[in-house]
């Protein structure tokens, strides 16, 4: 489907991605509103149009988006499930959503993302991808860094990419770590950085972090993403570089990410699915 922009509501989780999407909209002159979720979102700069509402107040969130005449919504940033450090105090709309979909919270992330997207669509919004709203954030193919994968053949990079795709079929995560062609780490629900912290405590050096869209994942919600913190965590884990899915991976602050990788001596290589 070709994306034709409407006023977009940016449902903001943690991190810089929601801000970068809002800046891209502002730069193009496209209308937008950042709906910063109390439970997750960082502070939104004053020059960006925003409101702050708990995501657990789903009815209020829908009302704010409608009052601002938002037609499209995009989920951007880091979110967590209820429980742990995140405590929701839902309004009636959110409570009814949780009751209707209680079993989904015990299943994989992709199932939960599909249900959440459907809930916004039932409320009359169109859920779109961050890469539709801000296509400049999409990873390019080939080497993004000056640093090259001198220890690896292209077949090794494609093998790592395919291993990430294979892991994605489990709906547990989008990323894996390979050493000498063998998967030694698999991303779970705690995310890529948590996996890399675990790898950093194991013996061994070298290896590749591979991250890709899950084979059955909907494009609009939770595309794979990397930032400078991902590169730094990969370096701390002793890895040699990153293989990511070109065209489908969001890179937050590309110049900073590439500069960080080159400074730490890591490569970043983008693979198009059709080439793998």
N, C-alpha and C positions, 0 to 999 in steps of 0.2 A: 504494500500500500504506500503510495507516495504521500509524504507528510505535508499537509497544508496547515500552516500555523493558525491557531486560535489563541485567545488569551490563555496563558498556561499558569496553573497553580503548581508551584514547586513544593512538594511535600518534603520538608527538610529533616533529615536525620543528622547524625554527627559527621564532622569532617568538613573539608573545604569544597567538596563537589557541589552542594546546592548553591554556594556563593558563586562558583565559576559559571554555573548554568545561568544564574540571574544576571551576571555581568555580560554573558554572551547575548542574552535577550536585550539587555539595555543598550549594548553596543549597536545592535541591529535596529533598534527602535521598535522591537516587538513587545506587546504588552505582557506583563507577568505579575504574579504575586508570590512571594515566598511565605508559605505557611510553616513557620518554624515550630516543630513539635517540642513541647516543654521537656519531655522525657529524654530527648536525644540531641537536639540541635545546638550547635555552637551559637555564640552571639552573632547576629546578622548586622553588617555595617549599616550605619544610619542612612547612607545614600541609596540603599536598595529598598524597594517597596516590600514591606513585610508585616505580618501579624504573628503573634505568638499564642498558640493554643495547644493544650495537651492533646496528643493523638487519641488518648483514651476518651476524650470528649468528641466522639465521632460526629454526633449530631451538630455540635457547634462548628466543627471543621467543615462539614458540608455547607452549613449556612454561610460561613465566612467566604467560602469559594463562590457560592452562588451570588452573594451580595456584591462580590468583586467582579462578577460576570465572567468567571473563568469557565472555559469549556473543556480544555484539556488539563490533565494532571500528570505530573512526572514525579516518581519517587527517586530521591537522590540522597546519598549519604548512608550512614550506618544506623541500623535499627537492631533491636534485640527482642526476643520473645518476652512476654510477661513472666515474672518470677525472677529469682536471683536478685540482682541489684535494681531491677526495673519493676516498680510497683505501679500498676494501673488502678485508677479509681474511675471506672467507666460510667458514662451517662447511659441513659436508657438505650440509645441507638447502638452504642458499643457493647453494652451488656447483652443485648439481643443477638448481636453478631457473634460474641463469644459463645453463647449458648447454642446457637445454630451450628457452629463450626468447632465445637470443643475437641473433637477427635483430630482435627487438622493440626492442632498444636502439638500433637504427639508424632506427627509424620514429618516428611522431609521439607526443606525450605521451599522447594519449587511448588509443592502442593499448597503451602501457606501463601506464597506470593500470588498464585493463580486465584485463590479465594479472595484475597485482599483486593486484587485488581477487579475482580467481578463485583465486589461490594461497591466500589466507586462507580463502576459502570452501571450498576442497578440504580445508583443515585443520580444518573444522568450525565456522568463525565466520561470522557474518552481518555484512557490511560495510554500514554506514549512513552517512548524510550528516551533516556537522557541523550542518546546519540542522535535522535531525531531533532530534539530541541537545540542541542549544541554539537553538531557534527564535527566541529574542529577538535573535539576531545577524543575522537576515535584514533586508535593506534594505527600507524601505517605498517606496510609490509616491509620485510627485509631488516637490515640493521638500523636501529635508531641511534646507536652510540658509535663513537669512534672506536671504542674497544671492540675487538672481534673475538669470536669463540675459537681461539687458536688450538685448543685441545680437542675440538669436536668437529666431525664432519657434518654436512647438512643432514645426512640421514640420522645422525644422533639427535639433532634438533627436532626433526619430524617425529622421531620415536618418542621424544619427551612430550610433544604436543598431543600425539595419539594417546599417550598414557593419561594425560589430563582429561581428554575426552572420555576415555574408558571409565575413569573414576567418576566423572559427571553422571554417568548412567545410574550410579548408586543413589543420586540425589543427596549425598552427604556434603559435597563441596565441589569447587571448581578447580582446585590446584593440587599438584603433587610435587614432591621433590625426588629426583633421581640421582643416584650415584653409580657410576660405571654401568649405566643403562638399567639399573634396578630401582624400582620404586621403594624408597625408604621412609617416606612421609606422605600422609594423605590428609588434606584439609577436612576438618569436621565443622560442626556448627559454630565453633568459637572463632573461625576465620583463619585467613592466611597467616597473619602475624603470629597468632598463637601456635600454629604448626611450626613456623620457623623458629620460634623460641624453643620449642621442644627439640628440634633438630640441632640447635646450637649447643645443647647439653649432651649430645651423643658424640662418640668418637668418629673421626674421619673428616677429611677435607675434600673440597671440590664438589661438583654436582650442579644440577640445573633445577631451578624453580620453573614449572610449566603451569600456565593458567589459561583456561579456555571456557567458553560458554558450554553449559551442559547440553547434550544432544537434543533433549526434548524441552529445553527451557524456553519460556516466552521471552521475546526480545525486550519487551517493554519494562520488565521489572528485574532489578538486581543483575545487570550485566557485569561481567568480570571487570575489576578495576585495580589499578596499581597507583601508588604515589611514592614520594621520596621515602616514606617510612618503610614501605615494602622493600625497596632497594637496600636500605640500611639494615633491615632485619635479615635479608638474604646474605649480605656481607658478613654480618655477625655470625650467621650459621655456617660460614666458610664456603659459600657457593661461588660458582664462577659466572653465573649469569641467569637471565630470565628468558623464557620463550612464552610469548603471549599470542592471543588470536587477533590478527589484524582485522580491522573493520568492526570488531565486536567488543573490544576491550577499551574501557575508559581510562585515559591517563590524566590524572589530576596534576596540573602544572607541569606540562611536558618539558619545558626548558630546565626546570629544577630537577625533575626526575632524571633526565639525560645527563645533566652536569653531575649529579650525585653518583650515578652509575660510573661515569668516566673517572671521576675522582677516586672512587673505591676500586676501580679496575674490573667492573662487571660489564658484561654485554647485555643488551636487550635486543631480541630478535622477534619480529612479527611474522606469523605464518597465516596465510589465507587458507581457509578450510578446503577449498578446491585443490590446493597444492599438496595437501597432506595425504 
